[in-house]
């Protein structure tokens, strides 16, 4: 029989899932707490038991997505044998998540001047964990002499920046002539050409 804590955790996860679906579909301002409560099949008062307001609920949706990205990068960093293969898996994973969270990413950048401090705080809280799998793979690549001697912290930030630049077409709705299947190998090769041992 589940404990009260387990039930609360399951209920909160259900609310977050419903809220993310609604936010992605109609945008932050297009969704009310009443509608989230209805989607989660509970009263509005019960929803406020779990989340003090819509802003905190939205930030927790983003936090959930950040944790999912970190976990996905961690898993991808353990696939493949070479540094090149692991970087390829991590880049594919990142692009896949960008594609699946496209609407939420657009919404966050366009509509959240008022939540900028909270969102920046969220990124600051998780930035070390976000970079760890990338940096670990790069350190291993240097140790195994697949990569030249380099500052792995800066190289990890550079790789993450290269991956993140492809958020721009999603954020700004820019047409990208290249197929997504070409973007990942292009990005990885560009990075590896600069980092590979000579």
NUKEKE-645124 format. One record per residue (C-alpha): residue number from 1; residue in one letter; x, y, z. Coordinates in steps of 0.02 Angstrom, whole numbers, plus 50000, padded with zeros to 5 digits. Layout:
BEGIN
<NUM A <X Y Z>>
...
//
This chain:
BEGIN
<1 X <50000 50000 50000>>
<2 X <50076 50168 49949>>
<3 X <50122 50293 50084>>
<4 X <50054 50470 50089>>
<5 X <50222 50534 50027>>
<6 X <50217 50415 49877>>
<7 X <50038 50466 49838>>
<8 X <50085 50651 49846>>
<9 X <50234 50621 49733>>
<10 X <50127 50527 49605>>
<11 X <49993 50663 49610>>
<12 X <50122 50800 49586>>
<13 X <50198 50707 49438>>
<14 X <50024 50690 49361>>
<15 X <49991 50877 49382>>
<16 X <50159 50922 49304>>
<17 X <50124 50810 49155>>
<18 X <49953 50888 49125>>
<19 X <50020 51065 49151>>
<20 X <50162 51036 49028>>
<21 X <50040 50971 48897>>
<22 X <49927 51123 48918>>
<23 X <50070 51250 48922>>
<24 X <50146 51175 48765>>
<25 X <49977 51178 48676>>
<26 X <49911 51350 48725>>
<27 X <50054 51448 48802>>
<28 X <50075 51511 48979>>
<29 X <49947 51651 48972>>
<30 X <49821 51539 48882>>
<31 X <49807 51417 49027>>
<32 X <49726 51447 49196>>
<33 X <49749 51353 49359>>
<34 X <49567 51301 49345>>
<35 X <49601 51217 49177>>
<36 X <49756 51130 49246>>
<37 X <49652 51067 49393>>
<38 X <49519 51002 49274>>
<39 X <49649 50914 49166>>
<40 X <49724 50835 49322>>
<41 X <49547 50786 49379>>
<42 X <49553 50878 49544>>
<43 X <49483 51035 49624>>
<44 X <49572 51201 49606>>
<45 X <49594 51205 49796>>
<46 X <49681 51036 49789>>
<47 X <49796 51099 49651>>
<48 X <49847 51246 49762>>
<49 X <49894 51119 49897>>
<50 X <50033 51058 49780>>
<51 X <50080 51222 49693>>
<52 X <50063 51396 49767>>
<53 X <50033 51481 49597>>
<54 X <50046 51459 49409>>
<55 X <50222 51533 49403>>
<56 X <50292 51405 49526>>
<57 X <50203 51266 49432>>
<58 X <50279 51323 49267>>
<59 X <50454 51335 49341>>
<60 X <50435 51158 49408>>
<61 X <50385 51098 49234>>
<62 X <50547 51175 49170>>
<63 X <50645 51098 49314>>
<64 X <50573 50928 49272>>
<65 X <50630 50952 49091>>
<66 X <50804 51006 49149>>
<67 X <50821 50849 49256>>
<68 X <50762 50742 49109>>
<69 X <50895 50823 48997>>
<70 X <51032 50791 49126>>
<71 X <50979 50609 49146>>
<72 X <50969 50585 48957>>
<73 X <51143 50661 48931>>
<74 X <51211 50551 49071>>
<75 X <51142 50394 48987>>
<76 X <51202 50449 48815>>
<77 X <51377 50481 48884>>
<78 X <51391 50297 48926>>
<79 X <51346 50236 48751>>
<80 X <51482 50199 48625>>
<81 X <51665 50156 48647>>
<82 X <51758 50307 48582>>
<83 X <51747 50489 48633>>
<84 X <51680 50528 48458>>
<85 X <51539 50400 48475>>
<86 X <51491 50464 48648>>
<87 X <51488 50646 48590>>
<88 X <51381 50593 48442>>
<89 X <51257 50504 48558>>
<90 X <51247 50655 48675>>
<91 X <51220 50775 48529>>
<92 X <51084 50663 48456>>
<93 X <51001 50655 48627>>
<94 X <51006 50843 48648>>
<95 X <50932 50873 48475>>
<96 X <50796 50744 48505>>
<97 X <50744 50829 48667>>
<98 X <50747 51001 48583>>
<99 X <50631 50933 48450>>
<100 X <50511 50853 48576>>
<101 X <50506 51010 48686>>
<102 X <50500 51134 48542>>
<103 X <50341 51225 48597>>
<104 X <50395 51244 48778>>
<105 X <50565 51311 48726>>
<106 X <50485 51443 48614>>
<107 X <50363 51490 48749>>
<108 X <50497 51510 48882>>
<109 X <50604 51627 48779>>
<110 X <50463 51734 48711>>
<111 X <50343 51755 48855>>
<112 X <50440 51753 49017>>
<113 X <50522 51919 49050>>
<114 X <50434 51915 49218>>
<115 X <50505 51745 49264>>
<116 X <50680 51779 49199>>
<117 X <50757 51777 49374>>
<118 X <50676 51610 49419>>
<119 X <50726 51529 49254>>
<120 X <50905 51592 49269>>
<121 X <50910 51526 49447>>
<122 X <50851 51357 49385>>
<123 X <50990 51350 49254>>
<124 X <51120 51404 49383>>
<125 X <51063 51266 49503>>
<126 X <51086 51131 49372>>
<127 X <51228 51196 49263>>
<128 X <51364 51090 49347>>
<129 X <51260 50931 49329>>
<130 X <51219 50977 49149>>
<131 X <51403 50994 49102>>
<132 X <51469 50845 49202>>
<133 X <51433 50705 49076>>
<134 X <51505 50807 48933>>
<135 X <51661 50856 49030>>
<136 X <51687 50677 49091>>
<137 X <51682 50610 48911>>
<138 X <51806 50744 48856>>
<139 X <51925 50706 49001>>
<140 X <51919 50523 48953>>
<141 X <51953 50570 48772>>
<142 X <52107 50671 48824>>
<143 X <52167 50530 48938>>
<144 X <52148 50403 48797>>
<145 X <52234 50524 48676>>
<146 X <52083 50533 48562>>
<147 X <52079 50720 48597>>
<148 X <52224 50840 48612>>
<149 X <52266 50914 48782>>
<150 X <52134 51047 48813>>
<151 X <52036 51133 48950>>
<152 X <51893 51008 48963>>
<153 X <51781 51129 49059>>
<154 X <51791 51260 48921>>
<155 X <51779 51125 48786>>
<156 X <51620 51057 48869>>
<157 X <51545 51233 48870>>
<158 X <51596 51254 48687>>
<159 X <51513 51090 48637>>
<160 X <51356 51133 48734>>
<161 X <51354 51304 48649>>
<162 X <51372 51222 48478>>
<163 X <51226 51106 48517>>
<164 X <51122 51250 48587>>
<165 X <51143 51359 48432>>
<166 X <51021 51243 48344>>
<167 X <50888 51299 48467>>
<168 X <50882 51461 48366>>
<169 X <50779 51393 48220>>
<170 X <50653 51324 48346>>
<171 X <50651 51481 48452>>
<172 X <50640 51604 48310>>
<173 X <50546 51492 48189>>
<174 X <50685 51514 48061>>
<175 X <50682 51399 47912>>
<176 X <50830 51280 47917>>
<177 X <50869 51210 47745>>
<178 X <50971 51066 47812>>
<179 X <50882 50911 47873>>
<180 X <50898 50877 48059>>
<181 X <50986 50715 48015>>
<182 X <51129 50821 47943>>
<183 X <51142 50941 48091>>
<184 X <51206 50817 48220>>
<185 X <51352 50744 48119>>
<186 X <51398 50920 48059>>
<187 X <51406 50987 48238>>
<188 X <51504 50837 48304>>
<189 X <51630 50843 48160>>
<190 X <51653 51031 48182>>
<191 X <51690 51006 48367>>
<192 X <51800 50853 48341>>
<193 X <51903 50941 48205>>
<194 X <51953 51069 48335>>
<195 X <51977 50947 48480>>
<196 X <52044 50789 48398>>
<197 X <52223 50736 48436>>
<198 X <52337 50771 48288>>
//
